[in-house]
């Protein structure tokens, strides 16, 4: 019984990794800018382009998707 439980628990790990990568990939494909999702549309309309650009730079959204992994704290924590 213990062998069965360990086998099932170890089988969950690759499944969770695959699901995580699929969700990340699908979210990366969604149209739009995360800034537009974070802010109220009316408040976003009042901001100038330079203010929106400053927000994108603050959150690290001004780089291409491949470079955004460098901006995440978890990657900084890894040796």
C-alpha positions in Angstrom: 0.0 0.0 0.0 2.8 2.4 0.8 4.5 1.6 -2.5 1.3 2.5 -4.3 0.9 5.8 -2.4 4.6 6.8 -3.1 4.2 5.9 -6.8 1.1 8.0 -7.1 2.7 11.0 -5.2 5.7 10.8 -7.5 3.5 10.7 -10.5 1.8 14.0 -9.4 5.1 15.9 -9.7 5.5 15.7 -13.5 1.8 16.3 -14.0 1.9 19.5 -12.0 5.0 20.7 -13.8 3.3 20.1 -17.2 0.1 21.8 -16.1 2.1 24.8 -14.7 4.0 25.2 -18.0 0.8 25.0 -20.1 -1.0 27.6 -18.0 2.0 29.9 -18.1 2.2 29.5 -21.9 -1.5 30.2 -22.3 -1.3 33.3 -20.1 1.7 34.5 -22.1 -0.4 34.2 -25.3 -3.3 36.3 -24.0 -3.7 39.6 -25.7 -3.2 42.9 -23.9 -0.9 44.3 -21.3 -0.9 43.3 -17.7 -1.0 47.0 -16.8 -4.4 47.2 -18.4 -5.6 44.4 -16.3 -4.2 45.9 -13.1 -5.8 49.3 -13.4 -9.3 50.6 -13.9 -9.9 51.5 -17.6 -10.8 55.1 -16.6 -7.7 55.5 -14.5 -5.6 54.1 -17.3 -7.1 56.5 -19.8 -6.1 59.5 -17.6 -2.4 58.4 -17.6 0.0 59.7 -20.2 2.1 57.4 -22.4 5.2 58.2 -20.4 3.4 57.3 -17.1 2.2 54.0 -18.6 5.8 53.4 -19.9 7.1 54.1 -16.4 4.7 51.6 -14.9 5.7 48.9 -17.5 9.4 49.6 -16.6 8.7 49.4 -12.9 7.1 46.0 -13.3 9.6 44.7 -15.8 7.0 44.5 -18.6 9.0 46.6 -21.1 11.3 43.7 -22.0 10.4 40.9 -24.4 8.8 37.7 -22.9 12.0 35.7 -23.0 13.8 38.4 -20.9 11.0 38.7 -18.3 12.2 35.5 -16.5 15.2 37.6 -15.3 12.8 40.0 -13.5 11.2 37.4 -11.3 12.4 37.1 -7.7 12.4 33.3 -7.7 15.1 33.2 -10.4 17.2 35.6 -8.4 17.0 33.3 -5.4 18.3 30.3 -7.3 22.1 29.9 -7.3 
